[in-house]
Amino acid sequence: MQIGLILSVLMQRVIVFYAQRLFKQDNSRVNRHNLHECKRFYKHLIRPKKYNFQLKNLDSIERLKHCIPKEFGKYFKPPKDKKKKL
């Protein structure tokens, strides 16, 4: 089921790019309307994914209340440089 959803999102993205290309070539009302409809449908597919991602991030931060302090610090410390100065 996930693969079908991912493929539909990718196909819709391709359709939006194609509609943008058509609109740039010919700024007609039909192309403008087609571009608007394609973007609206693409956003309709993407919004739930973005919202679920934000909820997962908030959930991981809320779980920090019950964590060990060492794990809490790992979320808010700046990452260490890979190249250490000698």
C-alpha positions in Angstrom: 0.0 0.0 0.0 2.8 2.4 0.8 4.5 1.8 -2.5 1.3 2.7 -4.4 1.0 5.9 -2.4 4.6 6.8 -3.1 4.2 6.1 -6.8 1.0 8.2 -6.9 2.8 11.1 -5.3 5.8 10.8 -7.7 3.5 10.6 -10.7 1.5 13.7 -9.5 4.8 15.6 -9.1 5.7 14.7 -12.7 2.3 15.9 -13.8 2.7 19.2 -12.0 6.1 19.8 -13.6 4.6 19.1 -17.0 1.8 21.5 -16.4 4.3 24.2 -15.3 6.2 23.7 -18.5 3.1 24.0 -20.6 2.1 27.2 -18.7 5.5 28.7 -19.2 5.3 28.0 -23.0 1.8 29.4 -23.4 0.2 31.6 -20.7 -3.4 30.8 -21.5 -6.3 30.4 -19.2 -6.6 26.7 -19.8 -3.0 26.1 -18.9 -3.3 28.2 -15.8 -6.4 26.3 -14.7 -4.7 23.0 -15.4 -1.6 24.0 -13.4 -3.8 25.2 -10.5 -5.7 21.9 -10.4 -2.5 19.8 -10.6 -0.9 21.8 -7.7 -4.1 21.6 -5.6 -4.2 17.8 -6.0 -0.5 17.4 -5.3 -0.8 19.5 -2.1 -3.8 17.4 -1.1 -1.6 14.3 -1.3 1.4 15.8 0.5 -0.2 17.6 3.5 -1.1 14.5 5.5 2.5 13.2 5.1 3.9 16.5 6.4 1.5 16.6 9.3 2.3 13.0 10.3 6.0 13.7 10.1 5.5 16.7 12.4 3.5 14.6 14.9 6.2 12.0 15.0 8.9 14.6 15.8 6.7 16.1 18.5 6.1 12.7 20.0 9.8 12.0 20.1 10.5 15.3 21.9 7.6 14.6 24.4 9.1 11.2 25.2 12.2 12.9 26.4 10.4 13.8 29.6 10.8 10.2 30.7 14.3 9.7 29.4 17.7 9.6 31.0 19.4 13.1 31.0 22.2 11.8 28.7 19.6 11.0 26.0 18.0 14.4 26.5 21.3 16.2 25.9 21.9 14.4 22.7 18.9 16.2 21.0 20.1 19.7 21.9 23.9 19.5 21.7 25.6 20.7 18.6 27.0 17.8 16.5 30.7 17.1 16.8 33.0 17.8 13.9 34.1 14.8 12.0 37.5 16.3 11.4 39.3 16.7 14.7 42.0 19.3 14.8 45.3 17.9 16.0 
